[in-house]
């Protein structure tokens, strides 16, 4: 997935936000298969276990144990058809999650070659907040940031000041 690009700014912002709310060595269940950010969290002193690639729209087993201090889900919920269901099933008391925000000037992302690499949802911040609150989470902190690209055009210019990512720290109600 990161063959030609490495999202350094996104990873740095996400790590700083995680460290602000979750002290090491927390036990983390990271939704999604092992990835470069999972390895960054491990290198920073977190004990990280990833899910195994199961369909999180249907299989909630991984989140139904209380074995973890926190669940993380970085750019996961936009891929699910019904993220409400798994959010309701999480037994951990804390969640740190991030999503790409809906961009009014760009259509939802869809890979034509990988059926798992598609965004069913691209949320606005208020929609994601509502989803978390309705599924039993109280938002304690959030941040947004831009994702400029080094290209020419109207959309690249808009990316300089339109927030692209949104991260939330929440606790179970």
Rosetta blueprint (number, residue, H / E / L):
1 X L
2 X L
3 X L
4 X L
5 X L
6 X L
7 X L
8 X H
9 X H
10 X H
11 X H
12 X H
13 X H
14 X H
15 X H
16 X H
17 X H
18 X H
19 X H
20 X H
21 X H
22 X L
23 X L
24 X L
25 X L
26 X L
27 X E
28 X E
29 X E
30 X E
31 X L
32 X L
33 X L
34 X L
35 X L
36 X H
37 X H
38 X H
39 X H
40 X H
41 X H
42 X H
43 X H
44 X L
45 X L
46 X L
47 X E
48 X E
49 X E
50 X E
51 X L
52 X L
53 X L
54 X L
55 X L
56 X L
57 X L
58 X L
59 X L
60 X L
61 X H
62 X H
63 X H
64 X L
65 X L
66 X L
67 X L
68 X L
69 X L
70 X E
71 X E
72 X E
73 X E
74 X E
75 X L
76 X L
77 X H
78 X H
79 X H
80 X L
81 X L
82 X L
83 X H
84 X H
85 X H
86 X H
87 X H
88 X H
89 X H
90 X L
91 X L
92 X L
93 X L
94 X E
95 X E
96 X E
97 X E
98 X E
99 X E
100 X E
101 X E
102 X L
103 X L
104 X L
105 X L
106 X L
107 X L
108 X L
109 X L
110 X E
111 X L
112 X L
113 X L
114 X L
115 X L
116 X L
117 X L
118 X E
119 X L
120 X L
121 X L
122 X L
123 X E
124 X L
125 X H
126 X H
127 X H
128 X H
129 X H
130 X H
131 X H
132 X H
133 X H
134 X H
135 X L
136 X L
137 X E
138 X E
139 X E
140 X E
141 X E
142 X E
143 X E
144 X E
145 X E
146 X E
147 X L
148 X L
149 X L
150 X L
151 X L
152 X L
153 X L
154 X H
155 X H
156 X H
157 X H
158 X H
159 X H
160 X L
161 X L
162 X L
163 X E
164 X E
165 X E
166 X E
167 X E
168 X E
169 X E
170 X E
171 X E
172 X E
173 X L
